[in-house]
Amino acid sequence: MYEEWENRAVRLKIEDFAKMAERRGIADRRTSDRRRSLRSPIDCQIRLLSAATPSRILSGSLLDASSSGLRLILAHSIEVGEKLLIEARRGARVVCNITVQVVWIESESPNEFRVGCELLTDLSPRQLSQLKSVATESVVRT
């Protein structure tokens, strides 16, 4: 009998919490984006050098940027923890260089990897405006 009461009490607490969360509009932290700043979509080509293999130049695309990091698409896998020098490009022109560290990698297919990177140095106001101009141009083009 005691167990039945205990189970009912736990069930009621869970139901009460769910109702309270619904009333307050509390987001599920597992599915919400918890970053401190907004992502800006950016569509530009990149070249990158890895500190681990500086003789190998990789290419890919910069998907978006925030004040704390970048999200890339690459054709080749790289290791979590790798430090990279990213050269953002618009056509043949170099927009800016950014130093990052790989935080996560997701394989979309055998030849496509989404890569999350944390900035190792703050973006200068000039770099930020250059990246935003690339983002604005990509929105205007579409």
KEGU-381514 format. One line per field, with one value per atom (N, C-alpha, C): atom name; z, y, x; residue number from 1. Coordinates in nm, 4 decimals. Each point is the difference from the previous one (the first is absolute). Layout:
N
atome: c(CA|...)
up: c(Z|...)
north: c(Y|...)
east: c(X|...)
num: c(NUM|...)
This chain:
142
atome: c(N|CA|C|N|CA|C|N|CA|C|N|CA|C|N|CA|C|N|CA|C|N|CA|C|N|CA|C|N|CA|C|N|CA|C|N|CA|C|N|CA|C|N|CA|C|N|CA|C|N|CA|C|N|CA|C|N|CA|C|N|CA|C|N|CA|C|N|CA|C|N|CA|C|N|CA|C|N|CA|C|N|CA|C|N|CA|C|N|CA|C|N|CA|C|N|CA|C|N|CA|C|N|CA|C|N|CA|C|N|CA|C|N|CA|C|N|CA|C|N|CA|C|N|CA|C|N|CA|C|N|CA|C|N|CA|C|N|CA|C|N|CA|C|N|CA|C|N|CA|C|N|CA|C|N|CA|C|N|CA|C|N|CA|C|N|CA|C|N|CA|C|N|CA|C|N|CA|C|N|CA|C|N|CA|C|N|CA|C|N|CA|C|N|CA|C|N|CA|C|N|CA|C|N|CA|C|N|CA|C|N|CA|C|N|CA|C|N|CA|C|N|CA|C|N|CA|C|N|CA|C|N|CA|C|N|CA|C|N|CA|C|N|CA|C|N|CA|C|N|CA|C|N|CA|C|N|CA|C|N|CA|C|N|CA|C|N|CA|C|N|CA|C|N|CA|C|N|CA|C|N|CA|C|N|CA|C|N|CA|C|N|CA|C|N|CA|C|N|CA|C|N|CA|C|N|CA|C|N|CA|C|N|CA|C|N|CA|C|N|CA|C|N|CA|C|N|CA|C|N|CA|C|N|CA|C|N|CA|C|N|CA|C|N|CA|C|N|CA|C|N|CA|C|N|CA|C|N|CA|C|N|CA|C|N|CA|C|N|CA|C|N|CA|C|N|CA|C|N|CA|C|N|CA|C|N|CA|C|N|CA|C|N|CA|C|N|CA|C|N|CA|C|N|CA|C|N|CA|C|N|CA|C|N|CA|C|N|CA|C|N|CA|C|N|CA|C|N|CA|C|N|CA|C|N|CA|C|N|CA|C|N|CA|C|N|CA|C|N|CA|C|N|CA|C|N|CA|C|N|CA|C|N|CA|C|N|CA|C|N|CA|C|N|CA|C|N|CA|C|N|CA|C|N|CA|C|N|CA|C|N|CA|C|N|CA|C)
up: c(0.0000|0.0000|0.0000|0.0816|0.0083|-0.1364|-0.0706|-0.1321|-0.0984|0.0079|-0.0896|0.0242|0.1263|0.0331|-0.0487|0.0210|-0.0407|-0.1521|-0.0739|-0.1461|-0.0479|0.0663|-0.0375|0.0273|0.1120|0.0348|-0.1031|-0.0404|-0.1012|-0.1311|-0.0401|-0.1250|0.0021|0.1140|0.0120|-0.0094|0.0614|-0.0067|-0.1440|-0.0728|-0.1399|-0.0823|0.0213|-0.0722|0.0360|0.1291|0.0429|-0.0658|-0.0047|-0.0626|-0.1482|-0.0688|-0.1430|-0.0213|0.0838|-0.0119|0.0259|0.1036|0.0332|-0.1148|-0.0551|-0.1105|-0.1208|-0.0239|-0.1127|0.0224|0.1225|0.0319|-0.0130|0.0452|-0.0018|-0.1335|-0.0888|-0.1301|0.0096|0.0900|0.0169|-0.1160|-0.0689|-0.1149|0.0461|-0.0790|0.0250|-0.0363|0.0968|-0.0243|-0.0956|-0.0144|-0.0900|-0.1458|-0.0298|-0.1387|-0.0317|0.0986|-0.0264|-0.0256|-0.0693|-0.0302|0.1162|0.0742|0.1224|-0.0181|-0.1231|-0.0200|0.0508|0.0330|0.0553|-0.1052|-0.1250|-0.1047|-0.1201|-0.0813|-0.1162|-0.1085|-0.0744|-0.1165|-0.1186|-0.0778|-0.1253|-0.1134|-0.0869|-0.1133|-0.0933|-0.0417|-0.0893|-0.1052|-0.1222|-0.1092|-0.0710|0.0439|-0.0707|0.0028|-0.0967|-0.0103|0.0967|0.0505|0.0909|-0.0429|0.0380|-0.0054|0.1421|0.0393|0.1362|0.0084|0.0964|0.0343|0.1414|0.0194|0.1320|0.0625|0.1282|0.0714|0.0005|-0.0050|0.0025|-0.1319|-0.1123|-0.1327|-0.0835|0.0275|-0.0667|-0.1505|-0.0498|-0.1441|-0.0793|0.0670|-0.0674|0.0077|-0.1164|-0.0076|-0.0338|0.0853|-0.0227|-0.0435|-0.0631|-0.0368|0.0478|0.0112|0.0447|-0.0069|0.0787|0.0034|0.1434|0.0195|0.1289|-0.0011|0.0906|0.0060|0.0787|0.1204|0.0831|0.1028|0.0630|0.1000|0.1137|0.1171|0.1159|0.0641|0.1070|0.0639|0.0679|0.0157|0.0682|-0.0895|-0.1233|-0.0829|-0.1414|-0.0736|-0.1399|-0.0233|-0.1028|-0.0428|-0.1463|-0.0304|-0.1329|-0.0613|-0.1319|-0.0695|-0.0722|0.0251|-0.0621|-0.0698|-0.0991|-0.0717|0.0687|0.0895|0.0698|0.1499|0.0698|0.1452|0.0616|0.1121|0.0793|0.1442|0.0861|0.1386|0.0929|0.0959|0.1055|0.0758|0.0282|0.0691|-0.0931|-0.1309|-0.0962|-0.0053|-0.0126|-0.0166|-0.1488|-0.0480|-0.1427|-0.0244|-0.1119|-0.0507|-0.1187|0.0089|-0.1047|-0.0792|-0.1304|-0.0918|-0.0677|0.0401|-0.0604|-0.1317|-0.1048|-0.1337|-0.0632|-0.0797|-0.0866|-0.1410|-0.0747|-0.1312|0.0191|-0.0699|0.0127|0.1122|0.0552|0.1009|0.1408|0.0785|0.1405|0.0826|0.0756|0.0829|0.1340|0.0665|0.1263|0.0402|0.0958|0.0577|0.1448|0.0413|0.1340|0.0571|0.1259|0.0670|0.0899|-0.0155|0.0744|0.0499|0.0871|0.0449|-0.0212|-0.0554|-0.0284|0.1312|0.0166|0.1221|-0.0245|-0.1164|-0.0319|-0.1508|-0.0374|-0.1408|-0.0151|-0.1034|-0.0340|-0.1451|-0.0248|-0.1357|-0.0657|-0.1049|-0.0740|-0.1024|-0.0592|-0.0980|-0.0019|-0.0781|-0.0005|-0.0441|-0.0782|-0.0493|0.0449|0.1077|0.0506|0.1516|0.0588|0.1452|0.0458|0.0954|0.0632|0.1203|0.0119|0.1019|0.0801|0.1320|0.0892|0.0556|-0.0092|0.0442|0.0971|0.0986|0.0968|-0.0400|0.0037|-0.0327|0.1066|-0.0426|0.0954|0.0281|-0.0902|0.0199|-0.0327|0.0689|-0.0300|-0.1408|-0.0654|-0.1307|0.0183|-0.0827|0.0045|-0.0595|0.0301|-0.0614|-0.1532|-0.0549|-0.1462|-0.0523|0.0657|-0.0425|0.0095|0.1094|0.0200|-0.1099|-0.0331|-0.1049|-0.1359|-0.0249|-0.1266|-0.0115|0.1075|-0.0026|-0.0152|0.0676|-0.0132|-0.1422|-0.0644|-0.1382|-0.0921|0.0267|-0.0776|0.0251|0.1251|0.0343|-0.0710|-0.0002|-0.0656|-0.1501|-0.0600|-0.1435|-0.0349|0.0861|-0.0299|0.0110|0.0912|0.0123|-0.1209|-0.0448|-0.1148|-0.1264|-0.0145|-0.1196|-0.0091|0.1152|-0.0042|-0.0108)
north: c(-0.1184|0.1184|0.1266|-0.0035|0.1152|0.0277|-0.1063|0.0170|0.0640|-0.0394|0.0570|0.1509|0.0419|0.1419|0.0742|-0.0624|0.0609|0.0179|-0.1034|0.0085|0.1085|0.0084|0.1018|0.1401|0.0161|0.1302|0.0411|-0.0933|0.0295|0.0364|-0.0760|0.0244|0.1391|0.0380|0.1317|0.1112|-0.0199|0.1008|0.0192|-0.1077|0.0087|0.0731|-0.0350|0.0659|0.1480|0.0330|0.1401|0.0776|-0.0605|0.0668|0.0242|-0.0994|0.0151|0.1147|0.0086|0.1084|0.1346|0.0069|0.1244|0.0438|-0.0933|0.0318|0.0501|-0.0615|0.0417|0.1421|0.0295|0.1340|0.1057|-0.0313|0.0976|0.0066|-0.0940|-0.0004|-0.0395|-0.0899|-0.0448|-0.0909|0.0335|-0.0792|-0.1256|-0.1031|-0.1235|0.0261|-0.0046|0.0329|-0.0958|-0.1199|-0.0956|0.0352|0.0720|0.0317|0.1478|0.0853|0.1431|0.0391|0.1107|0.0524|0.0894|-0.0388|0.0691|0.0990|0.0331|0.0893|0.1403|0.0706|0.1343|0.1035|-0.0234|0.0975|-0.0697|0.0775|-0.0547|-0.0413|-0.1015|-0.0411|0.0867|0.0405|0.0710|-0.0953|-0.0250|-0.0883|0.0665|-0.0754|0.0521|-0.1060|0.0413|-0.0929|0.0420|-0.0560|0.0319|-0.1209|-0.0040|-0.1079|0.0265|-0.1075|0.0135|-0.0937|0.0377|-0.0899|-0.0069|-0.1163|-0.0101|-0.0805|0.0404|-0.0688|-0.0532|-0.1234|-0.0599|0.0114|0.0289|0.0042|-0.1385|-0.1056|-0.1377|-0.0376|0.0474|-0.0304|0.1276|0.0881|0.1302|-0.0062|-0.1114|-0.0097|-0.0316|-0.0429|-0.0363|0.1155|0.0460|0.1072|-0.0627|0.0248|-0.0508|0.1144|-0.0348|0.1022|-0.0434|0.0959|-0.0281|0.1244|0.0015|0.1141|0.0428|0.1289|0.0558|0.0147|-0.0713|0.0034|0.1188|0.0182|0.1112|0.0336|0.1165|0.0479|0.0665|-0.0085|0.0743|0.0651|0.0736|0.0666|-0.0991|-0.1263|-0.0976|-0.1144|-0.0098|-0.1117|0.0012|-0.1038|-0.0166|-0.1407|-0.0160|-0.1330|-0.0148|-0.1098|-0.0237|-0.1270|-0.0122|-0.1261|-0.0334|-0.1214|-0.0455|-0.1328|-0.0272|-0.1277|-0.1065|0.0404|-0.0927|0.0136|-0.1110|0.0012|0.0569|0.0681|0.0464|-0.0391|0.0171|-0.0463|0.1100|-0.0400|0.0917|0.0437|0.1281|0.0543|0.0608|-0.0283|0.0572|0.1506|0.0670|0.1451|0.0292|0.0931|0.0301|0.1492|0.0315|0.1360|0.0004|0.0771|0.0036|0.1286|-0.0156|0.1137|0.0094|0.0980|0.0187|0.0736|-0.0506|0.0559|0.0365|0.1022|0.0358|0.0028|-0.1071|-0.0151|-0.0198|0.0779|-0.0106|0.0885|0.0877|0.0959|-0.0574|0.0167|-0.0428|0.1055|-0.0436|0.0917|0.0206|-0.1098|0.0102|-0.1367|0.0004|-0.1219|-0.0113|-0.1231|-0.0231|-0.1258|0.0051|-0.1156|-0.0638|-0.1329|-0.0711|-0.1350|-0.0610|-0.1370|-0.0804|-0.1206|-0.0866|-0.0518|0.0176|-0.0406|-0.1250|-0.0096|-0.1167|-0.0239|-0.1249|-0.0392|-0.0933|0.0236|-0.0892|-0.0426|-0.1291|-0.0512|0.0002|0.0795|0.0049|-0.1129|-0.0306|-0.1071|-0.0326|-0.1006|-0.0330|0.1150|0.0944|0.1107|0.1371|0.0044|0.1283|-0.0022|0.0940|0.0085|0.1414|0.0095|0.1293|0.0101|0.1151|0.0187|0.1260|-0.0139|0.1138|0.0431|0.1282|0.0529|0.1153|0.0041|0.1093|0.0968|0.1293|0.1006|0.0004|0.0018|0.0067|0.1438|0.0877|0.1431|0.0717|0.1083|0.0767|0.0564|0.0054|0.0637|0.1499|0.0590|0.1453|0.0625|0.1258|0.0654|-0.0062|0.0102|-0.0066|-0.1389|-0.1062|-0.1362|-0.0254|0.0455|-0.0195|0.0703|0.1226|0.0716|-0.0651|-0.0537|-0.0686|-0.1260|-0.0778|-0.1203|0.0365|0.1065|0.0427|0.0464|0.0629|0.0437|-0.1206|-0.1076|-0.1227|-0.0572|0.0024|-0.0512|0.0824|0.1328|0.0871|-0.0260|-0.0148|-0.0276|-0.1322|-0.1021|-0.1307|0.0075|0.0836|0.0149|0.0750|0.1028|0.0797|-0.0843|-0.0913|-0.0839|-0.1004|-0.0479|-0.1050|0.0547)
east: c(0.0813|-0.0813|0.0870|0.1063|0.0887|0.0629|0.0438|0.0613|-0.0973|-0.1261|-0.1010|-0.0117|-0.0006|-0.0085|0.1247|0.1148|0.1260|0.0046|-0.0397|-0.0019|-0.0960|-0.1168|-0.0985|0.0552|0.0689|0.0584|0.1047|0.0845|0.1025|-0.0670|-0.1013|-0.0722|-0.0643|-0.0575|-0.0616|0.1047|0.1156|0.1055|0.0463|0.0151|0.0421|-0.1058|-0.1270|-0.1092|-0.0063|0.0179|-0.0014|0.1136|0.1171|0.1140|-0.0257|-0.0568|-0.0294|-0.0993|-0.1028|-0.0978|0.0653|0.0840|0.0674|0.0921|0.0743|0.0897|-0.0779|-0.1153|-0.0843|-0.0521|-0.0449|-0.0518|0.1090|0.1184|0.1094|0.0722|-0.0280|0.0666|0.1463|0.0316|0.1380|0.0370|0.1094|0.0437|0.0724|-0.0123|0.0738|0.1456|0.0886|0.1409|0.0675|-0.0519|0.0622|-0.0229|-0.1068|-0.0313|0.0161|0.0166|0.0107|0.1452|0.0182|0.1324|0.0414|0.1029|0.0367|0.1135|0.0352|0.1134|-0.0300|0.1069|-0.0125|-0.0376|0.0380|-0.0291|-0.0616|-0.0664|-0.0681|0.0978|-0.0395|0.0770|-0.0394|0.0983|-0.0257|0.0298|-0.0981|0.0284|0.1000|0.0998|0.1037|0.0263|0.0039|0.0243|0.1273|0.1129|0.1243|0.0930|0.0864|0.0971|0.1146|0.0581|0.1140|0.1120|0.1194|0.1152|0.0500|0.0517|0.0499|0.1277|0.0791|0.1241|-0.0134|0.0434|-0.0024|0.1381|0.0037|0.1282|0.0637|-0.0829|0.0506|0.0683|-0.0558|0.0564|0.0048|0.0966|0.0032|0.0258|0.0500|0.0269|-0.1267|-0.1065|-0.1248|-0.0999|-0.0440|-0.0993|-0.1346|-0.1006|-0.1348|-0.0900|-0.1108|-0.0973|-0.1374|-0.0902|-0.1352|-0.0846|-0.1073|-0.0921|-0.0247|-0.0131|-0.0377|-0.1514|-0.0691|-0.1469|-0.0521|0.0551|-0.0453|0.1054|-0.0202|0.0955|-0.0754|0.0577|-0.0494|0.1213|-0.0196|0.1139|0.0930|-0.0454|0.0844|0.0477|-0.0530|0.0436|-0.0530|0.0388|-0.0371|-0.0518|-0.0820|-0.0426|0.0396|0.0689|0.0556|-0.0567|0.0141|-0.0229|0.1294|0.0511|0.1241|-0.0216|0.0819|-0.0072|0.0843|0.0895|0.0891|-0.0182|0.0128|-0.0116|0.1267|-0.0170|0.1137|-0.0283|0.0958|-0.0125|-0.0520|-0.0818|-0.0421|0.1250|0.0099|0.1166|0.1031|-0.0110|0.0954|-0.0136|0.1133|0.0015|0.0162|-0.0821|-0.0040|0.0162|0.0623|0.0012|-0.0943|-0.1070|-0.1017|0.0152|0.0026|0.0051|-0.1362|-0.0806|-0.1320|0.0182|-0.0688|0.0192|-0.1331|0.0036|-0.1122|0.0569|-0.0267|0.0629|0.1491|0.0803|0.1458|0.0530|-0.0850|0.0440|-0.0100|0.1061|0.0003|-0.0731|-0.1037|-0.0776|0.0702|0.0377|0.0724|0.0548|0.0914|0.0569|-0.0461|-0.0359|-0.0530|0.0651|0.0410|0.0587|-0.1053|-0.0195|-0.1039|0.0516|-0.0799|0.0252|-0.1273|0.0155|-0.1145|-0.0579|-0.1333|-0.0695|-0.0843|-0.0624|-0.0827|-0.0008|-0.0306|-0.0092|-0.1194|-0.0817|-0.1108|0.0170|-0.0092|0.0110|-0.1372|-0.0166|-0.1262|-0.0044|0.1142|0.0164|0.1494|0.0426|0.1428|0.0909|-0.0541|0.0819|-0.0495|-0.0777|-0.0480|-0.0028|0.0733|0.0117|-0.0347|-0.0916|-0.0295|0.0925|0.0636|0.1025|-0.0307|-0.0056|-0.0183|0.1330|0.0300|0.1289|-0.0184|0.0867|0.0020|0.1101|-0.0295|0.1012|0.1089|0.1251|0.1111|0.0405|-0.0350|0.0225|-0.1302|-0.0250|-0.1205|0.0090|-0.1140|-0.0030|0.0182|0.0844|0.0159|-0.1258|-0.0262|-0.1168|0.0054|0.1193|0.0152|-0.0375|0.0491|-0.0331|-0.1505|-0.0597|-0.1431|-0.0798|0.0382|-0.0726|0.0214|0.1187|0.0260|-0.0850|-0.0094|-0.0840|-0.1477|-0.0427|-0.1389|-0.0296|0.0971|-0.0227|-0.0153|0.0746|-0.0161|-0.1390|-0.0454|-0.1331|-0.1070|0.0138|-0.0972|-0.0026|0.1171|0.0066|-0.0649|0.0177|-0.0597|-0.1527|-0.0536|-0.1465|-0.0529|0.0705|-0.0434|0.0000|0.0979|0.0095|-0.1135|-0.0525|-0.1023|-0.1392)
num: c(1|1|1|2|2|2|3|3|3|4|4|4|5|5|5|6|6|6|7|7|7|8|8|8|9|9|9|10|10|10|11|11|11|12|12|12|13|13|13|14|14|14|15|15|15|16|16|16|17|17|17|18|18|18|19|19|19|20|20|20|21|21|21|22|22|22|23|23|23|24|24|24|25|25|25|26|26|26|27|27|27|28|28|28|29|29|29|30|30|30|31|31|31|32|32|32|33|33|33|34|34|34|35|35|35|36|36|36|37|37|37|38|38|38|39|39|39|40|40|40|41|41|41|42|42|42|43|43|43|44|44|44|45|45|45|46|46|46|47|47|47|48|48|48|49|49|49|50|50|50|51|51|51|52|52|52|53|53|53|54|54|54|55|55|55|56|56|56|57|57|57|58|58|58|59|59|59|60|60|60|61|61|61|62|62|62|63|63|63|64|64|64|65|65|65|66|66|66|67|67|67|68|68|68|69|69|69|70|70|70|71|71|71|72|72|72|73|73|73|74|74|74|75|75|75|76|76|76|77|77|77|78|78|78|79|79|79|80|80|80|81|81|81|82|82|82|83|83|83|84|84|84|85|85|85|86|86|86|87|87|87|88|88|88|89|89|89|90|90|90|91|91|91|92|92|92|93|93|93|94|94|94|95|95|95|96|96|96|97|97|97|98|98|98|99|99|99|100|100|100|101|101|101|102|102|102|103|103|103|104|104|104|105|105|105|106|106|106|107|107|107|108|108|108|109|109|109|110|110|110|111|111|111|112|112|112|113|113|113|114|114|114|115|115|115|116|116|116|117|117|117|118|118|118|119|119|119|120|120|120|121|121|121|122|122|122|123|123|123|124|124|124|125|125|125|126|126|126|127|127|127|128|128|128|129|129|129|130|130|130|131|131|131|132|132|132|133|133|133|134|134|134|135|135|135|136|136|136|137|137|137|138|138|138|139|139|139|140|140|140|141|141|141|142|142|142)
